[in-house]
């Protein structure tokens, strides 16, 4: 076989193997696959004829992961999805290079030990760069695949979703090392490393401190469905809310863009919603998507009681292309071939805490559910409940909806606070402070559900220590690069 043909076959196989871990996320939700689903790509990278070819295979593999996991973006950004996948996949070039150098023959215990530390660090470092807001944010970090499993997700309370990603990649690396080792001692070390990584979450779940007890808040999640007309959407949300008056909710949460008129400019609408709050006997957290009196369009979470507005939060992290077009003069053509934003939304000034009776809530909107730092800031400000509002109507029926609805589970575990998520057209969800599911309303559901949310909370190590895993990952990668610089000058690889 010619070298060119061999390269193409290696790239095609890597593209397919890289897509495999995407099945660990909702909607397939094969969470267990994340613990070994990277192994096929790892073995393909290891088998490359050179370190550079290994890097390219890793590049193709992670490009396949993005294409598989975020296929639904094609309706938003159209043909830009392909270069987006190529760009994100390039962040894993160093991971592929390290994988080849550490796992290629001859396999030794020293190299295996180094691989179990260096490869997860390179992976997490790539996830961190990919998670920058102006690059699209932290969608589909590998650790988020455990959102449906509180026991394995418990490691996120120690080091955020980054630690869960680290442990998953370390486990995959150890399994790959066990496959390629020929000596029994090497295989035993690799198997022991894999088992140790898999045990961290369950051990912390069993032995770590439980959230302090508290009262139960009855939260009504309103999901009227995909209704294009803003007046009809508002009317449907009002009707569903009025129907739960007899169920005595403490807080009613509407989805993103549930109100299409600014409440300051339309005091009669604010008065109508205040009257609805009085009739239901609960504060309403609605979401306004409308031009503000001072100009500009904002996405705003507004808390309304029977006496009027109690405060609002304006969305700060906007969705690239969905809510604004980066470098519009350069990429504005995308609006002609997709559902990219025709007009840029404006940003708010930062997180706030709103008070619904005796409960302090941290409101965040849609895509902001993917950011750990925003949830940590809300917890630091005193929020006892994280409340997310989303729409995702542009991606109706796709994986985007369950993937987004699962993110509050990760944030709940990270900061030790319960979290609820109201999707305008699905999916809606609620989780306690340990990430255990309290409710899930699929995208086909139309109506309202009242969920009892325990307000018990805890100060997690991640909340106190911050992104220590990211710091450690970049330091480890830096040390590894320095080490191979010395190798290039004549030193040897670790044995």
Secondary structure, 3 states (H helix, E strand, C coil): CCHHHHHHHHHHHHHHHHHHHHHHCCCCCCHHHHHCCCHHHHHHHHCCCCHHHHHHHHHHHHHHHHHHHCHHHHHHHCCHHHHHHHHHHHHHHHHHHHHHHHHCCCCCHHHHHHHHHHHHHHHHHHHHHHCCHHHCCCCCCHHHHHCCCHHHHCCHHHHHHHHHHHHHHHHHHHHHHHHHCCCHHHHHHHHHHHHHHHHHHHHHHHHCCCCECCCEEEEEEEECCCCCCHHHHHHHHHHHHHCCHHHCCCEEECCCCCECCCCCCCHHHHHHHHHHHHHHCCEEEEEEEEECCCCCEEEEEEEEECCEEEEEEECCCCCECCCECCCHHHHHHHHHCCCCCCCCCCCCCCCCCEEECCEEEEEEEHHHHHCHHHHHHHHHCCCCEEEEEECCHHHCCCHHHHHHHHHHHHHHHHHCCEEEEEECCCCEEEECCCCCEEEEECCCCCEEEEEEEECCECCCHHHHHCCHHHHHHHHHHHHHHHHHHHHHCCCCCCC
